[in-house]
């Protein structure tokens, strides 16, 4: 006599759980890598926006004092000048400040980098 039983056997359930575990093991590292890539892209975008603000600041100081244009020494100066709304936080390392880039002589070059270093 065959009984008409409904449901899954223990073996079938274990196989499904193993398959889900394998898929999760593949997907989670990929997701973590994508998340890190997105943070790095956001940091680079912040740096480029601050660099543009530096160029505008340099132009404004050149117009106000011909021949003596200068870059802002910090992000707070750019915020005060109204060139950026708020000082961005680096999404990669959580650093709260971007610092101006300098050349070998210590002169400001107009770029800005996350305080945690280049990404």
C-alpha positions as CSV (number, residue, x, y, z in Angstrom):
1,X,0.0,0.0,0.0
2,X,1.4,3.3,-1.1
3,X,0.4,6.2,1.0
4,X,0.1,9.6,-0.6
5,X,2.3,11.6,1.7
6,X,3.0,15.3,1.0
7,X,6.2,17.1,2.0
8,X,9.9,16.9,1.6
9,X,12.3,14.3,3.0
10,X,15.1,15.2,5.2
11,X,17.7,14.5,2.5
12,X,15.9,16.9,0.1
13,X,15.9,19.6,2.7
14,X,19.6,19.1,3.5
15,X,20.5,19.3,-0.2
16,X,18.6,22.6,-0.6
17,X,20.3,24.0,2.5
18,X,23.7,23.0,1.2
19,X,23.0,24.6,-2.2
20,X,21.8,27.9,-0.5
21,X,25.0,27.8,1.6
22,X,27.2,27.5,-1.5
23,X,25.5,30.3,-3.2
24,X,25.8,32.5,-0.1
25,X,29.5,31.7,0.1
26,X,29.9,32.9,-3.4
27,X,27.7,36.0,-3.2
28,X,28.8,37.5,0.1
29,X,32.5,38.2,-0.8
30,X,31.3,39.7,-4.2
31,X,29.0,42.0,-2.3
32,X,31.7,43.1,0.1
33,X,34.0,43.8,-2.8
34,X,31.3,45.9,-4.5
35,X,30.6,47.8,-1.3
36,X,34.3,48.7,-0.9
37,X,34.5,49.8,-4.6
38,X,31.5,52.1,-4.1
39,X,33.2,53.7,-1.0
40,X,36.4,54.3,-2.9
41,X,34.4,55.8,-5.8
42,X,32.6,58.1,-3.4
43,X,35.9,59.2,-1.9
44,X,37.4,60.0,-5.3
45,X,34.3,62.0,-6.2
46,X,34.6,64.0,-3.0
47,X,38.3,64.7,-3.8
48,X,37.4,65.8,-7.3
49,X,34.6,68.1,-6.0
50,X,37.0,69.6,-3.5
51,X,39.6,70.1,-6.2
52,X,37.1,72.0,-8.3
53,X,36.3,74.1,-5.3
54,X,40.0,74.8,-4.8
55,X,40.3,76.0,-8.4
56,X,37.3,78.4,-8.0
57,X,38.8,79.6,-4.7
58,X,42.1,80.2,-6.4
59,X,40.4,82.1,-9.2
60,X,38.4,84.2,-6.7
61,X,41.5,85.2,-4.8
62,X,43.4,86.0,-8.0
63,X,40.6,88.3,-9.1
64,X,40.5,90.0,-5.6
65,X,44.3,90.4,-5.5
66,X,45.8,90.1,-9.0
67,X,49.0,88.1,-9.0
68,X,48.5,86.7,-5.5
69,X,46.0,83.9,-5.9
70,X,46.2,81.1,-3.3
71,X,44.5,77.8,-2.6
72,X,42.5,77.2,0.6
73,X,44.6,75.7,3.4
74,X,41.7,73.5,4.6
75,X,38.1,72.4,3.8
76,X,36.7,74.8,6.4
77,X,37.9,77.7,4.3
78,X,36.1,76.4,1.3
79,X,32.9,76.0,3.4
80,X,33.2,79.5,4.7
81,X,33.7,80.8,1.1
82,X,30.5,79.0,0.2
83,X,32.1,76.7,-2.4
84,X,31.1,73.5,-0.6
85,X,28.0,73.0,1.6
86,X,29.6,70.8,4.3
87,X,33.0,69.2,4.8
88,X,32.7,65.7,3.5
89,X,33.6,62.6,5.5
90,X,35.8,60.0,3.7
91,X,33.6,56.9,3.3
92,X,36.5,54.5,3.2
93,X,38.2,55.2,6.6
94,X,35.7,57.5,8.3
95,X,38.3,60.4,8.4
96,X,36.5,63.6,9.0
97,X,38.9,65.8,7.0
98,X,40.4,66.1,3.6
99,X,43.8,67.7,3.5
100,X,45.3,69.9,0.7
101,X,47.9,68.3,-1.5
102,X,51.3,69.8,-1.6
103,X,54.3,69.6,-3.9
104,X,57.9,68.7,-2.8
105,X,58.4,72.3,-1.6
106,X,55.3,72.3,0.6
107,X,53.3,74.5,-1.8
108,X,49.6,73.9,-2.1
109,X,48.8,72.3,-5.5
110,X,45.0,72.6,-5.4
111,X,44.1,69.0,-4.9
112,X,42.6,67.4,-1.8
113,X,43.1,64.0,-0.4
114,X,41.4,62.0,2.3
115,X,43.3,62.2,5.6
116,X,43.6,58.4,5.5
117,X,45.7,58.6,2.4
118,X,45.1,58.0,-1.3
119,X,42.5,55.4,-2.2
